[in-house]
Amino acid sequence: MKPIVINSPSLANCNLLELKDNVQELVDAGVTWMHIDLMDGHYVPNLYFPIRIVSDLRAAYPNLTLDVHMMVTNPMDYIQRLADAGADYLSFHSDSTNFVVRTLETIQKSGMKSGILVNPSQSVRSIEPYVDLLDMVTLMAVEPGFAGQQFMSRTLKRVEELATVRKESGQDFLINVDGAINYPNLTPCIVRGANVIVTGIFTIFKQPDGITAACKRFNTEVEQAMQAGWIGDAY
């Protein structure tokens, strides 16, 4: 796989009263992905975003890649609605359904890219039975559902293990890391093979110099990692 590292800001970290302005600033700063959380209040004890945010973003920014993360108990119920809304990637938690293969196949048949999220308590190798149906695998570095948690250091070993699974399987799914990414753990995630980084309050939002400067710093950090030759060994 060609080494790539994508900044995917999580809109759940925006000030909702400033959401429109924040999205525009992200786009102006060169961001091409947006991470959108959907929480149903059952799979996780929180509620977030309505599906309408996907269709509104798609209408306003047709070239954005919209990465939707479902934290819901019945993921099949949302697939066609999210496809119609314009989602590009759709990921769900494998323990949220007894029909993982059917769900993945339905996502792909709808025209979206399929993804699985692996919680901290789940084995990385739990994805192996359906690895050929995956376009992206997301490792949760925190428990799903709330921003502001601390990064679990064991995630770094799990990224490395997932990169090994990718290589062994001969597949080319993206490796995404979601939860509490900051600059001390960003480069270690990249070193081990991460392609997509869900960024939040420790990297992009609530930064003293603002969103634009934060995006520039993210790009600089990634570029420096690449120039140092760290990326590639894990592929």
N, C-alpha and C positions, 0 to 999 in steps of 0.2 A: 504494500500500500504506500502511495505517495505520502510523505509526512506533511500533515496539515494540522493546524491548531486554530480552532474557531472560537471567537468570543460570542457567547450566547447569553446575553443579559436576561435575568429572570425578572419579568415585569411585576411579579408579586412584591418585589422590593421597592417599587416606585411609591412615592407619595401619590395616592389616587387623585388628589386634587390637582396634581401636576402631571398626570399620566401622559396627556397629549404632548405637552412640551418636552417631557423626558424622552418619549419615543422619537420625536423629531430631532432632538439633540443627539441621540444615539445614531440615528440614520446619518445625520450630518457629519458625525465623527467616523463614519465608514463601517458601522456595524451592519452586517448582512443577515444575521440570525436573531430571532427573538424567542425566548423560552417562556411558554405560557402554561401556568399551572391551573388545572381543573381539580377542585376538591369538593366532594359531595357531603361532607359532614358525617360520613359513615366509615369509609375506609380510613380516613383521618378525621380527627375532631376539629375540623376547620372548614370554612366555606370560601371558595375562590374560584375563578373568574366565571362569568357566564360565557356560553359558546359565542355569543354575539361579539365578544372582543376579537375573536378570530376573523369573522366576516368583516368587521369594521377595519381591522388592520389590513386584511387582504385588499379591500377596496381602496384604501388610502395608499398602500405601499405594495403594489403588485409584484415587485421583484424581491421582497423580503422572503427569507426562508422561515416559516413559522413552525416551531418545534413545540408540540403540545404534549404535556406530561399529565396523564390521567391518574389521579389518586381517588378512584371510585370503585365501588363494589360490583358494578355490572358494566364492565367496559364495552361489551358488545352493543349496549343500548346507545352509545355515543358515536359509534364509528361513522355511520352514514351522515349524520348531522355535521360532524367535523369535516368530513370529506366535502360536503356541500358548502361548508363555510370557507374552505380554502386552506386547510392545514396541509403542511408538507410532510412532516414527520409526526407519527402518533405512537406514543409509548404508554405502556400500562405495567402495573406490578403483577408479576407472575402468580403471586398468591391471592390475587383478587378474583380469580376465576378458575374453574375446573377444566376449562376448555382453552388452554393456551394456544395450541396449534390452530384450532379453528379461528381464534381471535386474530392471530398473526396473519393467517391466510385471508381473512375478511378485510383486514387493513390493506394488504397489498392489492387485493382485487378491487378495492375502492379507488385505487390510484395513489395512495399515500405510501410513504416509507414506514416500515414497521420497526418498533422498538420494544425492548423489555427493560424494566428497571429491577435491579437487584438490591434488596435491602441489606443493611449491615449484618443482619442475623442469618442471611441466606448464603449458601455456597456459591462461589463464582461459577463453578462447573455445573450448576443446576441448569444452565442455558444449553448445555450440550445436546440434549435430545432434539432441539429445534433450531440449531445454529444456522442451518441452511435457509431459514425463513427470516433471518434478522438483518436489518439494514443498520441498526444501531443498538448498542447495549449501554445502559447507563448504570454506573455504580453510585449508589447513594453513600455519601460520606457522612451523613447525619441520618437520624430517623426522619422519615417523610412527614411533612405537614406544617412545619414552622420554620421561619427564618430566625437567624441569630444564634443558632447552636454552634458548638465547637466542632471543628474538623476531627474526625476519628483517624488517628495516625495509621491504624492498620489498613486504611484504604489504599495506601501506597503499595503495599504488598499485593493487594487485591487487583490493582491496576496492572501490575506486572504479571500476575497470574492470568488475567483476562487476555492480555497481549499474547501470552503463551497459547491459550486456547484458540485465539484467532489464527495464530501461525500454524498450529497443529491441524486445525480444521480446513485450512486452505481458503477460508472465507475472508471477506474484506469489509466486515461491518465496522462502523465507527465506534470508538470507545469514548463515552461521555462520562464526565465526573460532575456530580451535582451535590452541592452542600458545603457552605463555609469555606469556599476557596479564598485564600489570601495569598500575598506574594511569597511568604516562606514556603507554602506548599504547592504553589503553581508550577514552578519548574520541576520539582520532583514528580508531579503527575505527568508532565510532558515527557520527561526522561523515560518514564516507564511505558509510554505508548498512548497516552490520552490524545484524542483529536478534537474533542468538543469540551469546552469548559463553561459550565453554567456559572455566571458571575453574579454577585449580589452586593450586599452592603459592605463587604470587606475589600472589594476591588473597584466597583464601578459606582454604586449609589452611596450617598451620604459621605462622599469623599471631600476633604476640605477645599480642593481646587476645582471641584465640579466634575460633571460627567465627561465632558470633552477631554479634559486633561487626564482623567482616569483611563479612558479608552486608549489614549496615546501611550500611557505608561504600560498598559497591558500589551499593546503591540510591540513596544520596545523590549519588554521582558521576554516575549516569545522570540523576537528576532535575535536577541542576544543568546538565547538558548540554542537556537539553530546554528548561529555562527560558531558557537563553542563546540559544535559537533556532538551535542548530547542527544539530539533527535536522530533516530535511524537505527540505533543499536537494539531498540526494543521491537523493531519490525521484522 
